[in-house]
């Protein structure tokens, strides 16, 4: 079983939004403090804005822009490579070599004036495309995916210089350096793999990040999200992993937890998530439920909606029916799920923010014998009232201590068996049902205990239904 570190568990957010653009971010080169101080102490050199020197070649700002023959000739004179010549010339139907040869035919002196040392628009970065693509293919070779996004980081000064030259001498709608570089990488990947990969700019299966300075390639694998509903049939398992109280869930555990790092070996999260994690060869899981029930409470009816997040999956195309069957078989008598459907992260917020009514059945016993008519009337009188519920003592360590107003919508099916009483109740989301019965030393008002004037001991509680379907119809 793979357990996440505290830092991993705290990082709930999906950071993929920062790579939504194919060029993602750019940053200037770093300088040490001595270098900065030296630059600050140097007298600033004055420029009139009409000259720009690169590798000993001065750019003539008065030259007409491409696609005029003089504009293309000037771009060749300053050392523009074939890749950049093609993207700024305005002749996208021709290759850079064809554009160059056409210019040489018009002016034979151009060929002798061309300096191949370093392109002023890309600093010969396109020569590294083959190397970059080899590294990318090596990184993604063992991954399963259907969509890829390419992002590249380039030095800020290179981007600014390239843009300045292109905006003055390039044809209108010249392709920017980053976009052109990404396109070259994509085309080369398809060529090398002999297939047409679906490259996207939003919600890819994998995000490839290239550093244009070091040529380092990093691959970020997008999580997969599955939606379903679970029934919890056991009164002995929590919804999510519960770290061992003794060792606080450390990696190797302790004697108390038998090396598992868990207070409870099973949880709804792992009974569902571990078969998925193994099938998809993933790193870990996160579980997001529409609320949660106590460990000793069953979840029945059509089940509780949830989204399970599969982190860094190496595979992405599971046989869903087989996994659902495996989960239900392995967790027989503990939990059941209806099915699993792929979804998006946005559904998590929708589930977390749900305010659906819930129906319950609760059974308890009273400390003194009371006439049945009094019991039935006292409990029935609570139907339709609004409770004042102070945060229960059992959850006060993790929730703010305040008074919450919650409505009891309906109480019915009151059964009396000696000193044991059972009834069904429908209540507003967030109602503490156990406290409604035993009053939590007066922290819930009114309560069954207060109405009957006796102590009430909870025997069991079941969640019968979460009425989220009705909420969705209203929306």
Protein Blocks (a to p, Z undefined) as FASTA:
>chain_A
ZZddfklmmmmbccklmmmpfklpacdddddfklmmmmmmpccdddehlacceehiacdf
kbccdfbfklmmmmmmnopafklmmmmnopakbcfklmmmmmmmmmmmlmmmpcckbcck
loommmmmmmmmmmmmmmmmmpccfbdcddddddfklmmmmmmmmmmmmcehiacfklmm
mmmmmmmmmmmnopacdddfehpfbdcdddfklopacddddddddddddddfbfkbcfbd
cddfklnopanlpfklnonopablbafklmmmmmmmmmnopabdcdddehjadfklcceh
jopadddddehifbfcdcfklmmmmmmmmmgokaccfbdcdddfklmmmmmmpccdcddd
dddddfbdcdfklmmmmmmmmgopacdddddfklmmmpccdddddddfbdchiacehjac
cddddddehiafklmmnonnoiaccdfklmnopacddfbdcdfbdckkmmmmmZZ
